[in-house]
């Protein structure tokens, strides 16, 4: 079962400062997340599907966003690209391989 952000704040073991830090001894570091996500990322980026929908929790999506923008894992040491809960982002790549974040964490569908 998921825990609240307040629970996290109350029980965190180590504050994340680098991609190799783990907030809990049995948790993944952000580098671990990156390494787990990378094969999936490569699969969808080489897919011939025109539209792909990805649903995930915020931290893993922030890792995906950095990956999508072509940055290296160590970029997560100095930036985060989080979104709102329920937010929808639209990303694309043109024929030359240039990547775009057309919309990030859009909540307009709620209204």
C-alpha positions as CSV (number, residue, x, y, z in Angstrom):
1,X,0.0,0.0,0.0
2,X,1.2,3.5,-0.8
3,X,2.3,5.9,1.9
4,X,1.7,9.6,2.1
5,X,4.3,12.3,1.5
6,X,4.0,13.1,5.2
7,X,4.9,9.5,6.1
8,X,7.9,9.8,3.8
9,X,9.0,13.0,5.6
10,X,8.6,11.4,9.0
11,X,10.4,8.2,8.2
12,X,13.1,9.0,5.6
13,X,16.5,7.5,6.5
14,X,18.8,9.5,4.2
15,X,18.1,12.7,2.3
16,X,18.7,12.3,-1.4
17,X,21.5,14.6,-2.5
18,X,23.0,12.6,-5.4
19,X,21.6,10.0,-7.9
20,X,23.3,7.3,-5.8
21,X,21.6,8.1,-2.5
22,X,18.8,5.9,-1.2
23,X,16.2,7.4,1.0
24,X,15.7,4.0,2.6
25,X,18.1,1.1,2.9
26,X,15.9,-1.2,0.8
27,X,15.0,1.4,-1.8
28,X,16.3,2.2,-5.3
29,X,18.6,5.1,-5.9
30,X,17.7,7.3,-8.8
31,X,20.6,5.7,-10.7
32,X,19.0,2.3,-10.0
33,X,15.7,3.7,-11.4
34,X,17.5,5.0,-14.5
35,X,19.2,1.6,-15.1
36,X,15.8,-0.2,-14.7
37,X,14.0,2.3,-17.0
38,X,16.6,2.6,-19.7
39,X,15.8,-0.7,-21.6
40,X,12.1,0.3,-21.7
41,X,13.0,3.8,-22.8
42,X,15.0,2.4,-25.7
43,X,12.2,0.1,-26.6
44,X,9.6,2.8,-26.9
45,X,12.0,5.3,-28.6
46,X,12.7,2.7,-31.4
47,X,9.0,1.6,-31.6
48,X,7.1,2.2,-34.8
49,X,4.0,3.1,-32.8
50,X,2.8,6.6,-33.4
51,X,1.3,7.2,-30.0
52,X,2.4,5.7,-26.7
53,X,0.9,6.4,-23.3
54,X,3.0,6.0,-20.2
55,X,1.6,6.0,-16.7
56,X,3.9,6.0,-13.7
57,X,4.6,7.7,-10.3
58,X,6.2,11.1,-10.3
59,X,9.8,10.3,-9.4
60,X,10.2,7.7,-12.2
61,X,8.5,10.0,-14.6
62,X,11.0,12.7,-13.7
63,X,13.8,10.3,-14.5
64,X,12.0,9.5,-17.8
65,X,11.8,13.2,-18.6
66,X,15.5,13.7,-18.2
67,X,16.2,10.7,-20.3
68,X,13.8,11.9,-23.0
69,X,15.6,15.2,-23.2
70,X,18.8,13.4,-23.9
71,X,20.5,14.3,-20.7
72,X,22.8,12.0,-18.7
73,X,21.8,10.3,-15.4
74,X,24.1,12.7,-13.4
75,X,21.9,15.6,-14.5
76,X,19.5,14.4,-11.8
77,X,22.1,15.7,-9.3
78,X,21.1,19.3,-10.1
79,X,17.6,19.2,-11.7
80,X,14.2,17.5,-11.4
81,X,11.4,17.7,-14.0
82,X,8.5,16.6,-11.9
83,X,4.8,17.1,-12.7
84,X,1.5,17.3,-11.0
85,X,-0.4,14.2,-9.8
86,X,-2.7,13.4,-12.7
87,X,-0.8,15.7,-15.1
88,X,-0.6,14.8,-18.7
89,X,2.6,15.6,-20.8
90,X,2.8,15.5,-24.5
91,X,6.2,14.7,-26.0
92,X,7.3,14.2,-29.5
93,X,10.3,13.6,-31.7
94,X,10.6,15.0,-35.3
95,X,12.1,13.2,-38.2
96,X,15.5,14.6,-37.5
97,X,15.5,13.1,-33.9
98,X,14.9,16.5,-32.2
99,X,12.7,15.9,-29.1
100,X,10.0,18.3,-27.8
101,X,8.1,18.6,-24.6
102,X,5.0,20.1,-26.2
103,X,3.0,20.2,-22.9
104,X,4.2,19.2,-19.5
105,X,1.9,18.1,-16.7
106,X,-1.2,19.5,-18.2
107,X,-4.3,19.4,-16.0
108,X,-6.7,21.1,-18.4
109,X,-8.7,17.9,-18.9
110,X,-10.0,18.3,-15.4
111,X,-12.0,21.4,-16.1
